[in-house]
Amino acid sequence: MNRQKPEMMRQWFRSSFQLLMPANPMLILALAGLLIFGTTSCSSQKRLARKHAKEAHLAQIAQAKADLYEIINDEGYLSLGAKENMLQNVKDMKLDDKEIDELIVRAEEKLARDRAEHMRKKEEETRRAEAERLELERQARERATQYGPIQNAFISVAAAPNLREANLRISQTLEMFASPDVPVLILISQEGEVRDYDRPTTISRYLELLKDQKRYNNDIENAKFNAAGKITELELRTRY
C-alpha cells in the first residue's frame, strides 16, 4: 500500500473534523474509527507481505540446499550437464546465505572431479574404439589372406563361360576341401547373438548351385581346416 495513504487519511480526517465540529459527535467518532481501521489494515497487509516474502526466501534456501546436496552426493545417477545446470540455478538465486555459499564450493569441487572422470572415460572409450577398429581391420586382412583363394574359386565357378569349364573349375575347387561332403552353412540374418541359417548343404551341391545360377552372392564368414590344410567346415554369409 502507498506509504502516503495514512498521512492523506489523517489530513482528510483533520479537515473533516474541523468542518464537523458543530455536528453530531457520533459522526466524528465514526470518522475517527475509519481512520484507525484504515491505518491498521495497511499495517497488517505489510506484515503479511513481509511474512510471505520471508517464507518464500526460506523455501528457496531449503530447495537450494537440497539441490546442492544432491550434486555433492551424486554417484553417477545424474548427468554432468544436469548437475551443472542445478548449480548454476542456485548461483543465480543470489541467496546470500553462509551455508549455501559453503555448499556451492563443495559442489564445484565435486563437479571438477566429475568432469575429470568424464574426460578420462571418454578418452578410454576413444582408445577402445580405435583398438576395436584396428582389430577388425586386422581380421579382415587375415580373412582376405586366408579365405581369398576360396572366395576367388567360388567367383570363378559362377563366372565359367560354359559347362565344361564350370565342371573343371568345380573339380579344382573341391581339391581345397577334405571331401565333397564338407558341410556348408549359409548365414542369412543375424540380430545380436541370434543367427538364422539357410538349410545346410554340402560343398559339392553348393558348387553345382553356383554353376547353375552363375552368380556368387556370399562372403566367407568362417572356415575350419584339418591338419593337412583342407577345409572341413565352411560358413558363408549372404550379401544384401
C-alpha positions, 0 to 999 in steps of 0.5 A: 500500500502507498506509504502516503495513504495514512498521512492523506487519511489523517489530513482528510480526517483533520479537515473533516473534523474541523468542518464537523465540529458543530455536528453530531459527535457520533459522526466524528467518532465514526470518522475517527474509527475509519481512520484507525481501521484504515491505518491498521489494515495497511499495517497488517497487509505489510506484515503479511507481505513481509511474512510471505516474502520471508517464507518464500526466501526460506523455501528457496534456501531449503530447495537450494540446499537440497539441490546442492546436496544432491550434486555433492552426493551424486554417484553417477545417477545424474548427468554432468550437464544436469548437475551443472545446470542445478548449480548454476540455478542456485548461483543465480538465486543470489541467496546470500546465505553462509551455508549455501555459499559453503555448499556451492564450493563443495559442489564445484569441487565435486563437479571438477572431479566429475568432469575429470572422470568424464574426460578420462572415460571418454578418452578410454572409450576413444582408445577402445574404439580405435583398438576395436577398429584396428582389430577388425581391420586386422581380421579382415586382412587375415580373412582376405589372406586366408579365405581369398583363394576360396572366395576367388574359386567360388567367383570363378565357378559362377563366372565359367563361360560354359559347362565344361569349364564350370565342371573343371573349375568345380573339380579344382575347387573341391581339391581345397576341401577334405571331401565333397561332403564338407558341410556348408552353412549359409548365414542369412540374418543375424540380430545380436547373438541370434543367427538364422541359417539357410538349410545346410548343404554340402560343398559339392551341391553348393558348387553345382548351385553356383554353376547353375545360377552363375552368380556368387552372392556370399562372403566367407564368414568362417572356415575350419581346416584339418591338419593337412590344410583342407577345409572341413567346415565352411560358413558363408554369409549372404550379401544384401 
